[in-house]
C-alpha cells in the first residue's frame, strides 16, 4: 500500500509539473495575440492625404523669399551693431522675424523697401521697433513690460 501511494504521487508529480501549466498559459496568450494581429492585417490603413492648392504653395514660397530677403537686410554689420547697442541680441531678432506671419513679413518688407539706398539707420531701427511692438502686442514676445 505504501508502494502504491509512492507511485501515485510520483505519477502526479511527473504528469503535471508546475512549469508545464505556465507554458500552456503563455502559449495560449501568444496564440490569442497572433490571431488578433493577423486578423487586423486585413483591415485597410487610414491615410489623411489631401492635395495642396496652388495658392498655398505660392504663399509658402513667397514666405521663404520674404524671410530670406529680410534676414539678409537685417544681417548687415551696422544693423547688428545697433541691435547690440540697444540690448537686443541678433539671435533674438532672427527668431522673432522667423515667428512673423506672411502678412507681417510683407509689411516689414515693404517698409524696408521704402528706406533709401544705403539706409537711414534711424528708419531701420524704427522698423525693427515697429516689428517688436507688433510682436509684443500680439503676445509673441514680452519686450515692453513697463508700457
C-alpha positions, 0 to 999 in steps of 0.5 A: 500500500505504501508502494502504491501511494509512492507511485501515485504521487510520483505519477502526479508529480511527473504528469503535471509539473508546475512549469508545464501549466505556465507554458500552456498559459503563455502559449495560449496568450501568444496564440490569442495575440497572433490571431488578433494581429493577423486578423487586423492585417486585413483591415485597410490603413487610414491615410489623411492625404489631401492635395495642396492648392496652388495658392498655398504653395505660392504663399509658402514660397513667397514666405521663404523669399520674404524671410530670406530677403529680410534676414539678409537686410537685417544681417548687415554689420551696422544693423547688428551693431545697433541691435547690440547697442540697444540690448537686443541680441541678433539671435533674438531678432532672427527668431522673432522675424522667423515667428512673423506671419506672411502678412507681417513679413510683407509689411516689414518688407515693404517698409524696408523697401521704402528706406533709401539706398544705403539706409537711414539707420534711424528708419531701420531701427524704427522698423525693427521697433515697429516689428517688436511692438507688433510682436509684443502686442500680439503676445509673441514676445514680452519686450515692453513690460513697463508700457 
